[in-house]
Structure formats: C-alpha cells, structure tokens
Amino acid sequence: MHSAPEAPLPADRVRCYAIWLGGAQVGTARETEQWSAAGVVLRRSEAMRFLRGDAPVAIETTIEIVADAALVPSRVTWTEQAQSLRRGEAVHDATGWTVRDDAGARRLPDRAIPAELAPLVVRRDGRFAGPVFLPARGFVAGAGRIEPVAPGRLIARIAFTSAADAEAPDDEARGAPGEATAEATIDLGDDGMPVRVVDGEGVIATRISAAEAARRFAPADLIAATAIALSGAPSHRLLLEGDLAVPPVPGQRMRRLPDGAELELSAELGGGLPPGAPGADRTHEIAALVQRVRGRIAPDLAADATSARTAAAATAGDCTTFALATERAIPTLLVTGFRVDGDRLVRHRWAVSWTGGAWIAVDAAFGAVPAGGDLVGLAIHDADDLGLVAGEAALTHLRAAAWQ
C-alpha cells in the first residue's frame, strides 16, 4: 500500500508596503511568511516617520505570529520601539489565550486570531468571520469579518464595544448600543494578498518593491493630515456630515439630520448622560486636580503612547495623557472627538467628570473646567485600551463640517 504524497509546502513570501495618510507617506511595512512542516511564522515590521506639529516621531513596530499548517495561531509577540521599548505576548494553550504585557496577565476569546493573520485565512478560504485581536493596540479583541464585494475586492470590519458607550441612550447610538466599527477596503493581487488597503481613517497601504521601501521620504504632519476643514463664519453651531453617533456629553447638544447632525456648542450645556451617585459638590476638587496635572505633565506631541496604567506617572504627553491623568479618584469617563482650531477641527481627547450633582467636561490639556464651546465629542468611553480603540474608530465617521 502506497501512502499519499505529502502536499508541498507553501512558498516563503516577502511583501513590502508604503503607508500613506493625507496624500503623504508616513511609513513602510515589510511582511514575511516562513513555512515549514510545523506551519508558518508571519512577521510584520512597520517603520513610521511623521511629525505631530513640529515634533518628529519615529515608531518601529514588529509583530510575529506562529501558527500551524491550518493557520491556527499559538503565539503572538509584539514590540514597539519609540522613545521607550514596549512589548507584549499572547500564548494559546489547552486553556485558551493568555496575554502578558505591561497591563499584567489577562484572557482573550479562545478562537480569536491576530488581525494580521486574517489575510492568510482569506487567501485560503475567500473570506473570514470570527473574533480577532489587535496586538499593537493592547491586544484588544473585537468581532471581525472580511467579505468579497467585487472581484478582487474585500471589505473588512472589526466591531468593538465600550462599556461606557453601552450606557448611552439608544437614540444616540449607531447600530448596537456602544458598538464602534473600524473598516477597510482591500484590493487583492494575483497572489491573493492585499496590494492596496484603505481604512476608514484615510490610511492607505500600497504594495511596493523592496527597493521602493528602502527609499527615504520626507515626514508629513499627522495633525494636519487628519484635520477636517471648517467652512463658514465662526458660530456656536456646527453642521456635521457623516454616519455619526453623537453622545449626549456636556458641552454639546445634537439635532439629527438626514446625512449627519447639527451640533450646538457651549460650556453651559449639561448634556444628557445618566447621573452618577449624588454627593457633595466636587467641582473645586476637579479644578485642583486639573491644575496638578498641568503642573506635572509637560505638553509633548512626540511622547510615547499613554495608557491608563502609565498616565498617573507621566511627566510629558499629548491630550490623551492629560485626559487619562484626570481619570483618578473622581468618577470620570473619556471623550474622543475634535477640537476647534481656527478654521479646522483637529483630533482631541478630554474627560467628563461627575461633580456629585452633574457631569462637566474637563479639558486638562488646556486647563478648562468646565470645558466646552470648542469641543466636538463623537464617542464617550472607558479609559482602558478597548475604550481608546473604540473611541478612535468613531472619528472615522465624520466626513465634513461647517459653521452654521
């Protein structure tokens, strides 16, 4: 009796990509597949170079995935080198996934796969549906789906749920309460792998040669590239265009329109969030906390990404660092959205805190207590990694804005 011949191993592969935002290159990526009888080792390395205002930023990220021949992953490692080195690892064994990073140890959905492995599954199966996690974003997990919409074209979606958003009134939510969706359009090459990826934030990855990937490029200003132009004369009302879920946070009041929303902006607007526990007025305590935060943290747009775990000791950072640093001792949620900056909206993050009798907006980066009148909140969420990712996904739904 003759045994069936073993199937040949897939060929090792190398792919390079240029990463673009706002028409300017901001980085490069290199992916390698190394196959053996045991399965595949997939590595993706990204080198990002850009400006945030006048501050130069350089970030080197590497994700390595070990999977068997059936593309079932067993280990994922992530490293990021910016101003400091950060790393994390997820290991799958008989009990499921365990993640260990600077947040400690925690679990992931048993059947989840790293998002970077999904294109290999699609190359084999033509589509994908199931739980996924993002190693470079604190290993946060969501529900993923990749489906063909035309020959050689796919739509990829990941849905995240923030616990804070889930408490918002149903008429303020888009889709399921608390759900934010990140999506991308993927064009495939003859090898069944992406040659062009366009995500909802306007980031475009295009396949290039190794020689093209080695070329130097001038860094672009990320703040300008993600800003939204404001037309019309300054007012206290904005017309927003997009598929928006505008939460009832302090500082704004929304009226739905067929293709967006009309937003009234004022620090005197109390919003419509569910009240917290009644108690003594803590407004002065909140203001004193903001002053302590501003005295300790120096504005630095080039500082490493901050988490809720590191903000308490941070001495430099951006608006996220300031917002997270106020999330201590006082009931506080974070808001992700935009700030009016002259004739444009720039991405921004701040907090809402419970005084004992009302929610107020708190913009520690600018020392505003209460804040409002120049803030456009698109998502309210917890201060954990999942909340931050879900908040950023909400930004992608604003397409245009104008003063009314």
C-alpha positions as CSV (number, residue, x, y, z in Angstrom):
1,M,0.0,0.0,0.0
2,H,1.4,3.4,-1.0
3,S,0.8,6.4,1.2
4,A,-0.4,9.6,-0.5
5,P,2.3,12.1,-1.3
6,E,2.6,14.9,1.2
7,A,1.3,18.3,-0.1
8,P,4.2,20.7,-1.0
9,L,4.9,23.4,1.5
10,P,3.7,26.9,0.5
11,A,6.4,29.1,-0.7
12,D,8.1,31.6,1.6
13,R,7.0,35.2,0.7
14,V,8.0,38.8,1.2
15,R,5.7,41.8,0.8
16,C,6.5,45.4,1.2
17,Y,4.1,48.3,1.6
18,A,4.2,52.1,1.6
19,I,1.8,53.7,4.2
20,W,0.2,56.9,3.3
21,L,-2.0,59.5,5.1
22,G,-3.4,62.7,3.6
23,G,-1.5,62.1,0.4
24,A,1.9,61.9,2.1
25,Q,3.9,58.8,3.0
26,V,4.2,58.2,6.8
27,G,5.8,54.8,6.9
28,T,6.7,51.5,5.3
29,A,5.9,47.9,6.3
30,R,7.5,44.5,5.5
31,E,5.8,41.2,5.8
32,T,7.4,37.8,5.6
33,E,6.0,34.3,5.6
34,Q,8.3,31.4,6.5
35,W,6.8,28.0,6.0
36,S,7.9,24.6,7.4
37,A,6.3,21.3,8.2
38,A,5.2,22.8,11.5
39,G,3.3,25.7,9.9
40,V,4.1,29.3,9.3
41,V,5.9,32.2,11.1
42,L,4.4,35.5,9.9
43,R,6.3,38.7,10.7
44,R,5.2,42.2,10.1
45,S,7.6,45.1,10.7
46,E,6.5,48.8,10.4
47,A,8.7,51.8,10.4
48,M,6.6,55.0,10.9
49,R,8.1,58.5,10.4
50,F,6.0,61.6,10.8
51,L,5.6,65.0,12.5
52,R,3.0,66.0,15.1
53,G,3.1,69.7,14.6
54,D,6.8,70.5,14.8
55,A,7.6,67.3,16.9
56,P,9.3,64.5,14.9
57,V,8.0,61.0,15.8
58,A,9.6,57.6,14.9
59,I,8.0,54.3,15.8
60,E,9.3,50.8,15.0
61,T,6.7,48.0,15.5
62,T,7.2,44.3,15.0
63,I,4.5,41.6,15.2
64,E,5.5,37.9,15.0
65,I,2.8,35.2,14.7
66,V,3.4,31.5,15.0
67,A,0.7,29.3,13.5
68,D,0.3,25.7,12.4
69,A,-0.3,24.5,8.8
70,A,-4.1,25.0,9.3
71,L,-3.4,28.7,10.3
72,V,-4.3,28.1,13.9
73,P,-2.1,30.5,15.9
74,S,-0.3,29.5,19.1
75,R,1.9,32.5,19.9
76,V,1.9,36.2,19.1
77,T,4.6,38.7,20.2
78,W,4.6,42.5,19.7
79,T,7.3,45.0,20.3
80,E,7.3,48.8,19.8
81,Q,10.3,51.0,19.9
82,A,9.6,54.7,20.2
83,Q,11.0,56.9,23.0
84,S,10.9,53.7,25.1
85,L,10.5,50.0,24.4
86,R,7.2,48.3,24.9
87,R,6.3,44.6,24.4
88,G,3.6,42.0,24.9
89,E,3.0,38.4,24.2
90,A,-0.1,36.2,23.7
91,V,0.2,32.4,24.1
92,H,-2.5,29.9,23.3
93,D,-2.6,26.5,25.1
94,A,-5.2,24.0,26.2
95,T,-6.9,26.6,28.4
96,G,-7.0,29.3,25.6
97,W,-5.2,32.6,25.1
98,T,-3.2,34.4,27.8
99,V,-1.8,37.8,27.2
100,R,1.1,39.3,29.2
101,D,2.2,42.9,28.8
102,D,2.6,46.0,31.0
103,A,-1.1,45.6,32.0
104,G,-0.3,42.2,33.5
105,A,-2.0,38.9,32.5
106,R,-5.5,38.6,31.0
107,R,-7.5,36.3,28.7
108,L,-8.7,36.6,25.1
109,P,-11.5,34.8,23.3
110,D,-10.4,31.2,22.8
111,R,-11.0,31.2,19.0
112,A,-9.6,34.7,18.4
113,I,-6.8,35.2,15.8
114,P,-4.5,38.2,15.4
115,A,-5.8,40.6,12.7
116,E,-2.5,40.3,10.8
117,L,-3.2,36.6,10.2
118,A,-6.6,37.1,8.7
119,P,-5.4,37.9,5.2
120,L,-3.8,34.4,5.0
121,V,-7.1,32.8,6.1
122,V,-8.8,34.9,3.3
123,R,-6.3,33.8,0.8
124,R,-7.1,30.2,1.6
125,D,-10.9,30.4,2.2
126,G,-12.0,33.5,0.3
127,R,-13.5,35.2,3.5
128,F,-13.2,35.3,7.3
129,A,-15.6,35.7,10.2
130,G,-14.7,35.4,13.9
131,P,-13.1,37.1,16.9
132,V,-9.8,38.9,16.2
133,F,-7.4,40.9,18.4
134,L,-5.0,43.7,17.7
135,P,-1.6,43.1,19.2
136,A,-0.3,46.6,18.6
137,R,-3.4,48.1,20.4
138,G,-3.1,46.5,23.7
139,F,-4.4,43.1,22.3
140,V,-7.9,44.4,22.3
141,A,-10.4,42.0,20.8
142,G,-13.5,42.5,18.6
143,A,-15.7,40.7,16.1
144,G,-14.1,40.6,12.7
145,R,-15.5,40.0,9.2
146,I,-13.9,40.1,5.8
147,E,-16.1,39.5,2.8
148,P,-15.8,39.9,-1.0
149,V,-17.8,42.7,-2.5
150,A,-16.5,42.6,-6.1
151,P,-13.8,40.5,-8.0
152,G,-10.5,41.1,-6.2
153,R,-12.1,43.5,-3.6
154,L,-12.9,42.8,0.0
155,I,-14.5,44.8,2.9
156,A,-13.0,44.2,6.4
157,R,-14.8,45.2,9.5
158,I,-14.0,44.9,13.3
159,A,-16.7,45.8,15.8
160,F,-15.7,47.0,19.3
161,T,-17.9,47.6,22.3
162,S,-17.1,50.1,25.0
163,A,-18.8,49.6,28.4
164,A,-19.3,53.3,28.8
165,D,-20.9,53.7,25.4
166,A,-23.3,50.8,26.1
167,E,-24.9,53.0,28.8
168,A,-25.8,55.8,26.2
169,P,-29.5,56.2,25.3
170,D,-30.4,54.0,22.3
171,D,-31.3,57.1,20.1
172,E,-27.7,58.3,20.5
173,A,-26.2,55.1,19.3
174,R,-25.3,53.9,15.8
175,G,-26.2,50.2,15.3
176,A,-25.9,48.3,18.5
177,P,-25.5,50.4,21.7
178,G,-21.9,51.0,22.4
179,E,-20.6,49.5,19.2
180,A,-17.9,51.2,17.2
181,T,-16.8,49.8,13.9
182,A,-13.4,50.1,12.1
183,E,-13.5,49.1,8.5
184,A,-11.2,48.9,5.4
185,T,-11.4,48.2,1.7
186,I,-8.9,45.7,0.5
187,D,-7.8,45.1,-3.1
188,L,-6.1,41.8,-3.8
189,G,-3.2,41.0,-6.1
190,D,-2.7,37.9,-8.3
191,D,-1.2,36.2,-5.3
192,G,-4.4,36.5,-3.3
193,M,-2.8,39.0,-0.8
194,P,-3.5,42.7,-0.4
195,V,-2.0,45.2,-2.9
196,R,-4.0,48.2,-1.6
197,V,-5.7,48.7,1.8
198,V,-7.7,51.8,2.6
199,D,-9.1,52.2,6.1
200,G,-11.7,54.5,7.5
201,E,-9.1,56.9,8.9
202,G,-7.8,57.6,5.4
203,V,-4.6,55.5,5.9
204,I,-3.7,53.8,2.7
205,A,-1.2,50.9,2.3
206,T,0.1,50.1,-1.2
207,R,2.3,47.2,-2.2
208,I,5.7,48.3,-3.4
209,S,9.1,46.7,-4.2
210,A,11.8,46.2,-1.7
211,A,13.9,48.9,-3.5
212,E,11.0,51.4,-3.2
213,A,10.6,50.5,0.5
214,A,14.3,51.4,1.1
215,R,13.9,55.0,-0.2
216,R,13.8,57.8,2.2
217,F,10.7,60.1,2.4
218,A,10.0,63.5,4.0
219,P,7.9,63.2,7.2
220,A,4.4,64.6,7.0
221,D,2.5,66.5,9.7
222,L,0.0,63.9,11.1
223,I,-2.2,66.6,12.8
224,A,-2.7,68.5,9.6
225,A,-3.3,65.2,7.7
226,T,-6.1,64.2,10.0
227,A,-7.7,67.6,10.4
228,I,-11.1,68.5,8.9
229,A,-11.5,71.9,7.3
230,L,-14.2,74.2,8.7
231,S,-16.1,76.3,6.3
232,G,-18.3,79.3,7.0
233,A,-18.1,82.1,9.6
234,P,-17.4,81.0,13.3
235,S,-20.5,80.4,15.3
236,H,-21.8,78.3,18.2
237,R,-23.4,75.8,15.8
238,L,-21.8,73.2,13.5
239,L,-23.2,71.1,10.7
240,L,-21.6,67.7,10.7
241,E,-21.7,65.3,7.8
242,G,-21.3,61.5,8.2
243,D,-22.7,58.4,9.7
244,L,-22.4,59.7,13.3
245,A,-23.3,58.6,16.8
246,V,-23.0,61.8,18.8
247,P,-23.1,61.1,22.5
248,P,-25.0,63.5,24.9
249,V,-21.8,64.7,26.6
250,P,-21.6,68.1,28.4
251,G,-20.7,71.0,26.2
252,Q,-22.9,70.0,23.2
253,R,-26.4,69.4,22.1
254,M,-27.3,67.5,18.9
255,R,-30.1,67.5,16.4
256,R,-30.2,64.7,13.9
257,L,-30.1,65.5,10.2
258,P,-30.7,63.0,7.3
259,D,-26.9,62.9,6.5
260,G,-25.4,64.0,9.8
261,A,-26.1,66.3,12.7
262,E,-26.5,69.9,13.8
263,L,-24.4,70.5,16.9
264,E,-24.8,73.3,19.4
265,L,-21.6,74.0,21.3
266,S,-21.4,75.7,24.7
267,A,-19.7,75.1,28.1
268,E,-23.1,75.8,29.7
269,L,-24.8,72.8,28.1
270,G,-25.1,70.0,30.6
271,G,-25.5,67.1,28.2
272,G,-27.7,64.1,28.9
273,L,-25.6,61.4,30.5
274,P,-27.2,59.2,33.2
275,P,-26.4,60.8,36.5
276,G,-23.9,59.4,38.9
277,A,-24.3,58.9,42.7
278,P,-25.4,62.1,44.4
279,G,-22.9,63.7,46.8
280,A,-21.2,66.9,47.8
281,D,-20.1,69.3,45.0
282,R,-16.5,68.3,43.9
283,T,-16.1,71.0,41.2
284,H,-13.3,72.7,43.1
285,E,-11.6,69.4,43.7
286,I,-11.8,68.6,40.0
287,A,-10.3,72.0,39.1
288,A,-7.5,71.5,41.6
289,L,-6.7,68.1,40.1
290,V,-6.5,69.6,36.6
291,Q,-4.0,72.2,37.9
292,R,-1.9,69.5,39.5
293,V,-1.9,67.5,36.2
294,R,-0.9,70.6,34.2
295,G,1.9,71.3,36.7
296,R,3.2,67.8,36.4
297,I,2.8,66.9,32.7
298,A,4.6,68.9,30.0
299,P,2.9,69.1,26.6
300,D,4.9,66.8,24.3
301,L,3.4,65.7,21.0
302,A,6.3,63.3,20.4
303,A,5.8,61.4,23.7
304,D,5.1,57.7,23.7
305,A,1.5,56.5,23.6
306,T,0.0,56.6,27.0
307,S,-2.3,54.1,28.7
308,A,-4.5,54.5,31.8
309,R,-1.8,52.5,33.6
310,T,1.1,54.9,32.8
311,A,-0.7,58.2,32.8
312,A,-0.5,58.5,36.6
313,A,3.3,58.7,36.5
314,A,3.6,60.5,33.1
315,T,5.6,63.8,33.0
316,A,5.0,64.5,29.3
317,G,2.4,63.7,26.8
318,D,-0.4,64.8,24.5
319,C,-4.1,65.3,25.0
320,T,-4.7,61.6,25.7
321,T,-2.1,61.7,28.5
322,F,-3.8,64.7,30.1
323,A,-7.3,63.2,29.8
324,L,-6.2,59.9,31.3
325,A,-4.3,61.6,34.1
326,T,-7.6,63.1,35.3
327,E,-9.2,59.7,35.5
328,R,-8.3,59.2,39.2
329,A,-10.4,59.3,42.4
330,I,-13.3,61.1,40.8
331,P,-15.9,59.3,38.6
332,T,-14.6,60.1,35.1
333,L,-15.1,58.9,31.5
334,L,-13.1,59.9,28.4
335,V,-14.4,61.6,25.3
336,T,-12.8,61.3,21.9
337,G,-13.6,63.8,19.2
338,F,-12.3,67.0,17.7
339,R,-11.3,70.5,19.0
340,V,-11.9,73.7,17.0
341,D,-8.5,75.0,16.0
342,G,-9.1,78.1,13.9
343,D,-10.6,77.1,10.6
344,R,-10.2,73.3,11.2
345,L,-11.2,70.5,13.5
346,V,-8.2,68.6,15.0
347,R,-8.4,65.3,16.8
348,H,-8.6,65.6,20.5
349,R,-9.4,63.8,23.7
350,W,-10.7,65.1,27.1
351,A,-12.7,63.9,30.1
352,V,-16.2,64.3,31.7
353,S,-16.2,64.1,35.5
354,W,-19.1,63.7,38.0
355,T,-19.2,66.6,40.4
356,G,-21.7,64.9,42.7
357,G,-24.6,66.7,41.0
358,A,-23.7,67.0,37.4
359,W,-21.3,65.8,34.7
360,I,-18.9,68.5,33.4
361,A,-16.4,68.5,30.6
362,V,-12.8,68.7,31.7
363,D,-10.1,69.5,29.2
364,A,-6.9,69.3,31.2
365,A,-4.6,69.8,28.2
366,F,-5.9,73.4,28.1
367,G,-6.9,73.8,31.8
368,A,-10.6,74.2,31.1
369,V,-13.1,73.4,33.9
370,P,-15.8,73.2,32.7
371,A,-14.8,72.9,29.1
372,G,-16.9,73.3,26.0
373,G,-17.8,75.6,23.2
374,D,-14.8,74.4,21.1
375,L,-15.1,70.6,21.6
376,V,-17.0,68.1,19.4
377,G,-17.4,64.8,21.1
378,L,-18.1,61.7,18.9
379,A,-17.5,58.9,21.5
380,I,-17.6,58.5,25.2
381,H,-15.8,55.5,26.7
382,D,-13.8,54.0,29.4
383,A,-10.1,54.7,29.8
384,D,-8.9,51.2,29.0
385,D,-7.4,50.0,25.7
386,L,-10.7,48.8,24.3
387,G,-12.3,52.2,25.1
388,L,-9.5,54.1,23.4
389,V,-9.6,52.0,20.2
390,A,-13.4,52.2,20.1
391,G,-13.2,56.0,20.5
392,E,-10.7,56.3,17.7
393,A,-12.9,54.2,15.4
394,A,-15.8,56.7,15.9
395,L,-13.6,59.5,14.5
396,T,-13.6,57.9,11.1
397,H,-17.3,58.6,10.5
398,L,-17.0,62.4,10.4
399,R,-16.6,63.4,6.8
400,A,-17.1,67.1,6.7
401,A,-18.0,70.1,9.0
402,A,-19.2,73.7,8.5
403,W,-20.2,76.5,10.7
404,Q,-23.9,77.2,10.6
